[in-house]
Amino acid sequence: MTRCESRVQAREADNFSFVIRRLDNAECIGMASFENADSDSPELGLWIKESAHKQGFGRETVAALVEWGHASLGKGSFIYPVAEQNTASRRIAEHLRGEIIGSRANPKYDVVIYRIPFHEAPYSS
């Protein structure tokens, strides 16, 4: 995962955008976001292109965001909203010990909101 801009250069200093690239060939496979970094629990976002689904990239990316947010910003938990019907994204949150803390309706779909805590065990496993 590669950070696009430093915190000082970003338009909104508490939002970060990341490009997700494969390690073996540097192919761009998606984007991730880390929003409201100054809040107690920043919000994580993820988009992976369809051809890269079901290969573990989503879990690896969200885990990396959690680890980075804790190591770089001292955050202990993270908000991860996902479409209610998106079982793959829900499994990511649950694998990382996420708990449902709420929901909201969007024009296109209903959202389940997870809180993912940081914990010392390696996330990448």
C-alpha contacts under 8 A as a table, 3 or more apart, distances in Angstrom:
res1	aa1	res2	aa2	distance
1	M	18	F	6.59
1	M	19	V	6.03
1	M	20	I	4.78
1	M	21	R	5.89
1	M	61	T	7.30
2	T	18	F	5.71
2	T	19	V	5.53
2	T	20	I	6.61
2	T	21	R	7.49
3	R	6	S	7.30
3	R	16	F	7.63
3	R	17	S	6.59
3	R	18	F	4.78
3	R	19	V	6.66
4	C	16	F	7.77
4	C	17	S	6.06
4	C	18	F	5.53
4	C	19	V	6.75
5	E	9	Q	6.13
5	E	10	A	6.03
5	E	16	F	7.41
5	E	17	S	7.48
6	S	9	Q	5.43
6	S	10	A	6.39
7	R	10	A	5.47
7	R	13	A	5.38
7	R	14	D	7.15
7	R	15	N	7.75
7	R	16	F	7.13
8	V	13	A	6.11
9	Q	13	A	7.40
10	A	13	A	5.37
10	A	15	N	7.34
10	A	16	F	7.32
12	E	15	N	5.57
13	A	16	F	7.76
14	D	35	E	6.35
14	D	36	N	5.17
14	D	37	A	4.70
14	D	38	D	5.85
15	N	33	S	7.35
15	N	34	F	5.72
15	N	35	E	4.33
15	N	36	N	5.72
15	N	37	A	6.13
16	F	33	S	5.66
16	F	34	F	5.02
16	F	35	E	6.25
17	S	31	M	7.20
17	S	32	A	5.92
17	S	33	S	4.58
17	S	34	F	6.47
18	F	31	M	5.61
18	F	32	A	5.03
18	F	33	S	6.05
19	V	28	C	6.90
19	V	29	I	7.92
19	V	30	G	6.16
19	V	31	M	4.70
19	V	32	A	6.47
20	I	28	C	5.83
20	I	29	I	5.66
20	I	30	G	4.97
20	I	31	M	5.39
20	I	32	A	6.97
20	I	61	T	7.58
21	R	26	A	5.06
21	R	27	E	5.23
21	R	28	C	4.45
21	R	29	I	5.61
21	R	30	G	7.19
22	R	25	N	5.84
22	R	26	A	4.86
22	R	27	E	5.37
22	R	28	C	6.72
22	R	29	I	6.96
23	L	26	A	5.58
29	I	48	I	5.83
29	I	49	K	5.64
29	I	52	A	6.45
30	G	46	L	7.67
30	G	47	W	5.42
30	G	48	I	4.32
30	G	49	K	5.71
31	M	46	L	6.05
31	M	47	W	5.32
31	M	48	I	6.62
32	A	44	L	7.38
32	A	45	G	5.36
32	A	46	L	4.42
32	A	47	W	6.24
32	A	61	T	7.63
33	S	43	E	7.87
33	S	44	L	5.64
33	S	45	G	4.74
33	S	46	L	6.44
34	F	37	A	6.66
34	F	42	P	6.55
34	F	43	E	5.75
34	F	44	L	4.84
34	F	45	G	6.49
34	F	65	L	7.42
35	E	42	P	5.65
35	E	43	E	5.02
35	E	44	L	6.42
35	E	45	G	7.94
36	N	39	S	5.54
36	N	41	S	7.95
36	N	42	P	5.07
36	N	43	E	6.38
37	A	40	D	7.89
37	A	41	S	7.59
37	A	42	P	4.96
37	A	43	E	7.65
37	A	73	L	7.80
38	D	42	P	7.16
39	S	42	P	5.66
40	D	75	K	6.75
40	D	76	G	7.84
40	D	77	S	7.48
41	S	75	K	6.75
41	S	76	G	7.25
41	S	77	S	5.18
41	S	78	F	4.54
41	S	79	I	5.95
42	P	75	K	7.88
42	P	77	S	7.52
42	P	78	F	5.14
42	P	79	I	5.93
43	E	78	F	5.78
43	E	79	I	4.46
43	E	80	Y	5.78
43	E	81	P	7.73
44	L	62	V	7.43
44	L	65	L	7.49
44	L	78	F	6.81
44	L	79	I	6.08
44	L	80	Y	5.14
44	L	81	P	7.53
45	G	80	Y	6.73
45	G	81	P	7.47
46	L	58	G	7.32
46	L	62	V	7.58
48	I	52	A	6.52
48	I	53	H	6.75
48	I	57	F	7.80
48	I	58	G	6.93
49	K	52	A	5.61
49	K	53	H	6.83
50	E	53	H	5.26
52	A	55	Q	6.33
52	A	57	F	7.38
53	H	56	G	7.48
53	H	57	F	7.41
53	H	58	G	7.83
54	K	57	F	7.71
55	Q	58	G	7.98
56	G	59	R	5.44
56	G	60	E	6.16
57	F	60	E	5.05
57	F	61	T	5.97
58	G	61	T	5.13
58	G	62	V	6.17
58	G	89	S	7.64
58	G	92	I	7.18
59	R	62	V	5.34
59	R	63	A	6.01
59	R	92	I	5.30
59	R	124	S	7.74
60	E	63	A	5.18
60	E	64	A	6.09
60	E	123	Y	7.68
60	E	124	S	5.83
61	T	64	A	5.02
61	T	65	L	6.21
62	V	65	L	5.03
62	V	66	V	6.26
62	V	92	I	7.70
63	A	66	V	5.13
63	A	67	E	6.17
63	A	96	L	7.34
63	A	123	Y	5.32
63	A	124	S	6.39
64	A	67	E	5.06
64	A	68	W	5.93
64	A	123	Y	7.55
64	A	124	S	7.74
65	L	68	W	5.06
65	L	69	G	5.90
66	V	69	G	5.15
66	V	70	H	6.18
66	V	77	S	7.82
66	V	78	F	7.07
66	V	118	F	6.50
67	E	70	H	5.26
67	E	71	A	6.05
67	E	118	F	7.26
67	E	123	Y	7.71
68	W	71	A	5.12
68	W	72	S	5.61
68	W	73	L	7.64
69	G	72	S	5.41
69	G	73	L	5.24
69	G	74	G	6.50
69	G	75	K	5.73
70	H	73	L	5.53
70	H	74	G	4.41
70	H	75	K	4.51
70	H	76	G	6.12
70	H	118	F	6.93
71	A	74	G	5.73
71	A	75	K	7.76
75	K	78	F	7.61
75	K	118	F	7.73
76	G	117	P	5.91
76	G	118	F	5.17
77	S	115	R	6.49
77	S	116	I	5.47
77	S	117	P	4.13
77	S	118	F	5.56
78	F	115	R	5.50
78	F	116	I	5.09
78	F	117	P	6.33
78	F	118	F	7.88
79	I	113	I	6.83
79	I	114	Y	5.72
79	I	115	R	4.70
79	I	116	I	6.35
80	Y	93	A	7.30
80	Y	113	I	5.86
80	Y	114	Y	5.05
80	Y	115	R	6.22
80	Y	116	I	7.07
81	P	111	V	6.24
81	P	112	V	5.71
81	P	113	I	4.26
81	P	114	Y	5.99
82	V	86	N	6.79
82	V	89	S	6.35
82	V	90	R	6.72
82	V	111	V	5.41
82	V	112	V	5.48
82	V	113	I	6.41
82	V	114	Y	7.88
83	A	86	N	5.21
83	A	89	S	7.93
83	A	109	Y	6.31
83	A	110	D	5.84
83	A	111	V	4.48
83	A	112	V	6.17
84	E	87	T	7.44
84	E	90	R	7.83
84	E	109	Y	7.42
84	E	110	D	5.63
84	E	111	V	5.08
84	E	112	V	5.34
86	N	89	S	5.61
86	N	90	R	6.34
87	T	90	R	4.92
87	T	91	R	6.07
88	A	91	R	5.14
88	A	92	I	6.46
89	S	92	I	5.03
89	S	93	A	6.55
90	R	93	A	5.22
90	R	94	E	6.22
91	R	94	E	4.99
91	R	95	H	5.87
92	I	95	H	5.21
92	I	96	L	6.39
93	A	96	L	5.22
93	A	97	R	6.48
93	A	98	G	4.81
93	A	99	E	7.62
93	A	114	Y	6.76
93	A	116	I	6.64
94	E	97	R	4.99
94	E	98	G	4.82
94	E	99	E	6.91
95	H	98	G	7.16
96	L	116	I	6.46
96	L	117	P	7.77
96	L	123	Y	7.06
97	R	116	I	6.06
97	R	117	P	6.85
98	G	114	Y	5.59
98	G	115	R	5.22
98	G	116	I	4.08
98	G	117	P	6.64
99	E	114	Y	5.16
99	E	115	R	5.39
99	E	116	I	6.61
100	I	112	V	6.81
100	I	113	I	5.64
100	I	114	Y	4.35
100	I	115	R	6.42
101	I	113	I	5.78
101	I	114	Y	5.63
101	I	115	R	6.39
102	G	112	V	6.19
102	G	113	I	5.10
102	G	114	Y	7.23
103	S	110	D	7.36
103	S	111	V	5.39
103	S	112	V	4.47
103	S	113	I	5.33
104	R	110	D	6.05
104	R	111	V	5.21
104	R	112	V	6.77
104	R	113	I	7.76
105	A	109	Y	6.43
105	A	110	D	4.46
105	A	111	V	5.94
106	N	109	Y	5.27
106	N	110	D	5.65
106	N	111	V	6.96
107	P	110	D	7.99
122	P	125	S	6.34
